[in-house]
Amino acid sequence: MLLSQYAREDGSPQIVARDGTEAFDVNTDLSLYELAADCVAKGQRLRDRIASLGMKGAVDLDELYVTRRLLPPITHPDPAHLHLTGTGLTHLGSASTRAEMHQKATGDETDSMKMFRMGVEGGKPTNCAAGVQPEWFYKGNGTVLVAPGAPLAAPDFAEDGGEEPEIAGIYLIAPDGTPVRIGWALANEFSDHVMERRNYLYLAHSKLRPASVGPELLIGDLPESIEGTSRVYRGNTVLFEKPFLSGEANMSHSFANLEHHHFKYPLFRQPGDLHVHMFGTATLSFASGVRTQDGDVFEIEADPFGLPLRNTLAFTPLGRPEPRTEIRTL
């Protein structure tokens, strides 16, 4: 089952479900966040609840996409309680891309490659113990979550705006502090790769950018292997096109291990919070020499996730000294 949301005339979210080619409004006035929270409180499965609610009229998701009415598949009524985070160096092949960006002049193995090897050796424990920690990063809260079709805006001090096609897990924290996975979605973990390449210690800065998720949320099990395609369009020209692989068969860590190392912190187990946690990639147009420009369009698609995720880059290259943020004294 795939779930999505669009804005009604009054701006409130309407849930859409589909189990094939046709999509239908779910017979509820609740947002997906509200419905999921109620399911957690009542001990119901989300799929069963939606089946019991039934469907209303059919909807044209493509038309909603074109008219910019699609919303992220889930949002929080208070954006400060939605956390955007992720892990890196989790995919087979991701280390070579990162290592090239941070190659040491001496030819020694990079820290990225060391981290990757640690994941290969200990990222998929066969017992109930935790495996090795992955790289982890913070992107922001719900204020930087961008809807499918909406612009991904690089700040005026950005040096680059580049896509990262990823799979994201969507989680709601239950009243007792237990993380509950709602589903899986495509994500564009938009980053500043020029800044990151300048110095690896700028990685944290490079991640503080918007991210987009959706358009549709996959409910249920994730396939072991996922093959998608990442594209960058400039006008009518395909500037970049490359397949990407995900799913545990193509990863150096298990999802369970990555989830553990995020949610082991009590900070991330606060009841009612939403989490969008991105699981990394091995495909970047930046690594292929592409330098994106304002107006370029990112497109990420993979069959299990329904509609592709598209966003336009809103980017003005830095052409003047970065102005200092003024602070007032109370």
C-alpha positions in Angstrom: 0.0 0.0 0.0 1.2 3.5 -0.9 0.0 6.6 1.1 0.3 10.2 0.2 -1.3 13.5 1.2 -2.5 16.6 -0.6 -3.8 20.0 0.5 -7.5 20.4 0.5 -9.0 23.8 -0.4 -8.6 24.9 3.2 -5.0 23.7 3.3 -5.6 20.8 5.6 -4.1 17.4 4.6 -6.2 14.7 2.8 -4.8 11.1 2.9 -4.7 9.2 -0.3 -4.2 5.4 -0.6 -3.5 3.1 -3.5 -2.8 -0.6 -3.9 -2.2 -0.5 -7.7 -2.7 2.1 -10.4 -5.8 3.9 -8.9 -5.6 6.3 -6.0 -8.5 7.1 -3.7 -9.2 9.6 -0.9 -9.3 7.8 2.5 -12.6 8.4 4.2 -11.2 10.5 7.1 -10.7 14.1 8.0 -7.5 13.1 10.0 -4.0 13.8 8.7 -1.7 10.8 8.4 0.1 11.9 11.5 -3.2 12.0 13.5 -4.3 8.7 12.1 -1.0 7.0 12.8 -1.0 8.4 16.4 -4.5 7.1 16.9 -3.5 3.7 15.6 -0.6 3.5 18.0 -2.8 4.5 20.9 -5.4 1.8 20.0 -2.9 -0.9 19.1 -4.2 -1.0 15.5 -2.3 -1.7 12.3 -2.3 1.3 9.9 -3.3 -0.8 6.9 -6.2 -2.4 8.8 -7.4 1.0 10.0 -7.4 2.4 6.5 -9.3 -0.6 5.2 -11.9 -0.2 7.9 -12.3 3.5 7.1 -12.9 2.8 3.4 -12.4 5.0 0.4 -14.1 8.0 -1.1 -13.6 9.3 -4.7 -10.7 8.5 -7.0 -8.0 11.2 -7.3 -5.5 12.1 -10.0 -2.2 12.2 -8.2 -0.4 13.4 -11.4 -2.7 16.4 -11.6 -2.2 17.1 -7.9 1.6 16.9 -8.5 1.5 19.4 -11.4 -0.7 21.9 -9.5 1.7 21.7 -6.5 -1.0 20.4 -4.1 0.9 17.3 -3.0 2.3 17.6 0.5 5.0 15.5 2.1 3.5 12.1 2.9 3.5 13.0 6.6 4.0 16.2 8.5 3.8 17.2 12.2 1.4 19.9 13.4 4.4 21.5 15.2 7.4 21.4 12.8 9.8 21.6 15.7 8.8 18.1 16.6 9.8 16.5 13.3 13.5 15.6 13.0 15.4 15.1 9.8 18.5 13.0 10.2 20.5 10.5 8.3 23.5 8.1 8.0 26.3 8.0 5.5 28.8 5.5 4.2 26.1 2.8 4.5 26.0 1.5 0.9 28.4 -0.7 -1.0 30.2 1.7 -3.3 29.5 4.8 -1.2 33.0 4.8 0.2 34.8 5.3 -3.1 32.7 8.3 -3.9 33.3 9.9 -0.5 37.0 8.9 -0.5 37.6 10.7 -3.8 36.2 13.9 -2.3 38.4 13.7 0.8 41.6 12.0 -0.6 44.6 12.7 1.5 47.7 14.0 -0.2 49.8 11.2 1.3 47.6 8.5 -0.3 46.7 7.1 3.2 43.3 5.6 3.6 40.7 8.2 4.3 38.6 8.3 7.5 35.6 7.7 5.1 37.1 4.5 3.9 37.9 3.4 7.4 34.3 4.1 8.5 33.0 2.2 5.5 35.2 -0.9 6.3 34.0 -0.8 9.9 30.4 -1.0 8.5 31.3 -3.9 6.2 32.9 -5.8 9.1 30.4 -5.0 11.8 27.3 -3.3 10.4 25.1 -6.4 10.1 25.4 -8.3 13.4 23.9 -11.8 13.4 22.9 -11.8 17.0 20.7 -9.4 19.0 23.7 -7.2 20.0 24.2 -3.8 18.4 26.7 -3.6 15.5 29.2 -0.9 14.8 28.0 2.7 14.7 27.5 4.4 11.4 28.3 8.0 10.4 25.3 10.1 11.6 24.2 13.6 10.7 21.5 16.2 11.4 19.6 18.1 8.7 17.0 20.1 10.6 13.4 20.0 11.7 10.1 20.1 9.9 10.6 23.7 8.9 13.1 22.5 6.2 11.0 19.6 4.9 10.0 20.3 1.3 7.0 18.9 -0.5 7.3 17.0 -3.8 7.4 19.4 -6.7 8.4 22.4 -4.5 11.8 24.1 -4.9 14.8 23.0 -2.9 16.3 26.3 -2.0 20.0 26.6 -1.3 20.8 29.5 1.1 22.6 32.5 -0.4 25.9 31.5 1.2 25.8 28.0 -0.3 28.6 26.9 -2.6 26.6 24.1 -4.2 23.2 22.4 -4.3 23.4 18.7 -5.0 21.0 15.8 -4.8 21.4 12.6 -2.8 18.9 9.9 -3.7 18.0 7.9 -0.6 15.5 5.7 1.1 14.0 7.2 4.3 12.3 5.5 7.2 9.4 7.4 8.8 8.9 6.9 12.5 6.4 8.1 15.2 7.4 7.9 18.9 4.7 6.1 20.9 3.5 7.4 24.3 5.9 4.9 26.1 8.9 6.2 24.1 9.0 3.3 21.6 9.8 4.2 18.0 7.1 2.9 15.6 8.0 2.7 11.9 5.1 4.0 9.8 6.7 3.3 6.4 9.4 4.1 3.9 9.8 6.8 1.3 12.1 8.2 -1.3 14.2 11.2 -0.1 16.4 13.8 -1.7 19.0 14.5 1.0 20.0 17.8 -0.6 23.6 18.9 0.4 26.4 21.3 -0.3 29.2 19.0 -1.7 31.6 21.8 -2.6 31.6 22.9 1.0 32.0 19.3 2.2 34.9 18.7 -0.2 36.7 21.8 1.0 37.2 20.2 4.4 35.6 17.1 5.8 34.9 18.9 9.1 32.5 21.0 7.2 30.3 18.0 6.6 27.9 19.1 9.4 27.5 22.5 7.8 27.0 21.0 4.3 24.0 18.9 5.6 22.1 21.9 7.1 19.9 22.2 3.9 16.3 21.4 3.0 15.3 17.9 2.1 12.3 16.5 0.2 10.5 13.2 0.9 7.8 11.3 -1.0 5.5 11.7 -2.8 4.2 8.3 -1.6 4.9 6.4 1.6 5.3 2.6 1.3 3.5 0.7 4.1 4.9 -2.7 4.9 8.2 -4.5 4.2 11.0 -3.0 2.1 12.4 -5.2 -0.7 15.9 -6.6 0.0 17.2 -5.0 -3.2 15.9 -1.7 -4.7 17.1 -0.3 -8.0 16.1 3.3 -8.8 17.3 6.0 -11.1 18.5 9.5 -10.3 18.3 12.3 -12.9 19.2 15.9 -13.2 17.4 17.9 -15.9 18.5 21.3 -17.3 15.6 22.5 -19.4 14.6 19.6 -21.7 18.1 18.0 -21.5 19.0 15.1 -19.2 22.2 16.5 -17.6 22.8 13.4 -15.5 21.2 9.9 -15.3 22.5 7.0 -13.2 20.9 4.0 -11.4 21.2 3.7 -7.7 21.0 0.6 -5.5 19.6 0.4 -2.1 18.0 -2.1 0.3 19.9 -4.3 2.7 21.3 -6.5 -0.1 23.3 -3.4 -1.3 24.2 -2.0 2.1 27.0 -2.5 4.6 24.6 -2.0 7.5 21.3 -3.6 8.4 18.4 -1.2 8.8 17.9 -2.6 12.3 21.5 -1.5 13.2 21.1 2.0 11.7 17.7 2.4 13.5 19.3 1.3 16.8 22.1 3.8 16.6 19.7 6.7 16.0 17.0 5.8 18.5 19.4 4.7 21.3 19.5 8.3 22.3 16.6 9.3 24.6 16.6 12.7 22.9 15.1 10.9 19.9 12.5 8.9 21.8 10.2 11.8 22.9 6.5 10.8 22.7 4.7 12.3 19.8 7.8 13.3 17.8 8.1 12.3 14.1 11.4 11.2 12.6 12.5 11.1 8.9 15.7 9.1 8.9 17.7 8.8 5.7 19.8 5.8 5.1 22.5 6.9 2.6 23.4 6.7 -1.0 26.2 5.7 -3.4 25.1 7.9 -6.3 25.8 11.6 -6.7 25.8 13.8 -9.8 28.5 15.8 -8.1 30.8 12.8 -8.1 30.4 12.6 -11.9 31.5 16.2 -12.4 28.0 17.8 -12.6 27.7 21.4 -11.2 24.1 22.2 -10.8 22.5 25.6 -11.6 19.4 27.5 -10.6 16.4 25.9 -12.3 17.8 22.4 -12.6 15.3 19.7 -11.8 16.1 16.6 -9.6 14.2 13.4 -10.2 14.5 10.3 -8.1 12.4 7.2 -8.8 12.2 3.5 -7.8 9.3 1.1 -8.5 8.3 0.2 -5.0 7.6 3.9 -4.1 5.2 4.9 -6.8 5.5 8.4 -8.2 9.0 9.8 -8.7 10.2 12.6 -6.4 10.9 15.8 -8.3 12.2 19.1 -7.1 13.6 22.2 -8.8 16.8 23.7 -7.5 16.5 27.4 -6.4 20.2 28.4 -6.2 22.0 31.7 -6.6 25.8 31.3 -6.7 27.6 33.1 -4.0 28.8 36.4 -5.6 29.5 38.6 -2.6 31.0 38.3 0.9 28.6 36.4 3.2 26.8 39.0 5.4 27.2 38.5 9.1 24.0 37.6 11.1 23.3 40.4 13.5 22.5 39.5 17.1 20.6 41.8 19.5 21.2 42.0 23.2 18.2 41.9 25.4 
